[in-house]
Amino acid sequence: MKKTAWMLWFLPLLAGCGYDRGMPPEMTSMTQTRPLEKEKSLESSIHYDVGSLEITGDRGPSALYSVDLEYDRSSYTPDVQYDSVSGGAEGRLSLNLRSIHKVGRRIGTQSNRMRVAFANSIPLNLDVATGVGESRLSLSGLKLSRMDLAAGVGETKMSAYEPNPIPCESVRLKNGVGNLEAVGLGNLNFRDFEFKGGVGAATLDFTGDWKQNADIRIEVGVGGVVVRIPRDLGVKVEAQKHLLSGLQLEHFTQRDSFYYSENYDTAAFRISLRIKTGIGGLKITWV
């Protein structure tokens, strides 16, 4: 009787959640391109639950952004919203791919895939949050005014091989479960940088064309963090005392409670590096 009563209570819940039994994926595609008109800047928010994501710049003069998406419409639904303010000078793009939250056994699987390209010609304020899957952010050539990335579960790679032509107010990176690699961070031309580690290793490569001083904060999570710093950059390190034994500070000297690189006083540009502890370790290397 108890088992029967439990099943009578549970089955309506399955029906309410949209239970599917043995349903195959229904892959479909969507392409959207918006022409560049009066916009002088673009603010974009991307939330992507499951699948592979690629973000790039577009050197073409005519498109504000373009989206190419292939997804399982039986399990996910896309939502693309665009509007503008200030007489069309400021564009706002919201792009979401969310789960429909159906439960049940699926026959076969195919990964969602999305590629988003932004205009290189106007400043971009970019906010990205990923769920499960691989992410590739190729930021070369983009005019980044602000960057926020919250990585979910999977591998994340971010690169900037060309200098950002405008100052970037801040860069925020948060790692979830998986590896994160960011290369050419010095090219982003930021004033303020923050990284919060999760469960997985991270590599933060600050090589690039530095144009200003910056504050950097790193919070180590469960995985280890490798920090690569150009040899001509002056560095001041502040770390919690019980973390110092886990740091490899080659070519640094101590002054009071801070550690300074040997070239700190003569360097053209300097960074202040503040480190918070976690279970994982942190290694600083010169490149």
Secondary structure, DSSP 8 states (H G I E B T S, - for coil): -HHHHHHHHHHHHHHHTT-EEEE---EEEEEEEEE--S-SEEEEEEEEEESEEEEEEE--SSEEEEEEEEEETTTEEEEEEEEEETTTTEEEEEEEEEE----EEESS----EEEEEEESSSEEEEEEEEEES-EEEE-TT-EEEEEEEE--BS-EEEE--S--SS-EEEEEEE--BS-EEEE-GGGG-EEEEEEE--BS-EEEE--S---S-EEEEEE--SS-EEEEE-TTSEEEEEE-GGGGGG---TTEEEETTEEEETTTTT-SSEEEEEEE--SS-EEEEE-
